[in-house]
């Protein structure tokens, strides 16, 4: 199984809205077989339900939410892989 870790802040969510290019990239990987999508954030665990509520409201699919940087096959975030938004 391939684990794709996607950062929440500044990759999927800009503090006001979902970043559409981040959503599109997530959906590309979500459709691949044997892929686990984990949304991660440097936020405290106390913010878990805030992140979950935003993702669920926006109908963004994921397999897990983690409030720490975890081990993954690929990181997609504003620090590891640079994107031209």
N, C-alpha and C positions, 0 to 999 in steps of 0.2 A: 504494500500500500504506500502511496506517495502522500506526504503531508505537506500541504501548502499553508503557510502562516501569513495572514494578511493583517497588516496594522489597521487599527480602527481610526485613530486620530491622524488627520492630515493625509490619509490615503483613501479611506472610505468615507470619512465624515469630517467636514471642515469646521465644525462647531455650530453650524446652523442647518446645513443640508447635507444630504448624501452627495458625494462626488461621483458623477455619472461615469466617468472613465474608470474609476475604481470599481464601481458596480459591474461594468462591462467586463473588466478583466477577471473579477471574481467569478462571474457567470461562465466565462470561457473555461476556467479550470474546474468549476463545479460540475460541468457536464462530462468531464473525462472520467472513464471508469477507474475504479480502485483509487480514488482520490479523496482525501480527508481535508476539509476546509476548516481551519481554526482561525478565528478572529482573535487577535491579541491586542493588548493595550498596556501602556505603562501606568494607567490609572490604578488607584487602590482597589482592593477587592470590594470595598464599600460602594464603589461605582458600578459593580457588575450589573445590577438590575437596570441602571440607566442605559448602559450599552445594550443590554438585551432588549429593552423596550424599544429603543430606536431601530435596531436591526429587525425586530419582529414587525413593527409598524410599517417599515419600508419594504417588508417581504424579501429581505436579503437572506438567502439560504446559508447555513453554516452547520458544522458538526459539533463545534465546541467554541466557547468563549473563555479566554484565559487572561488574567490580569497580571501578566509577566511575559517576558520574551522566552520562548521555549525552543526546544530542538526541532528543526524542520528541514526538509529537503530544499525548500525555496522560501525565502523571505520576500514579501512585497511590502515595502514601507517607504517612508520619506527619508530614511537614512541608509538603507542597504542598496536598494535599486532605484536609480533616479529616472523619473518619467518626465517627459515634456507635456505638461497639462495644457 
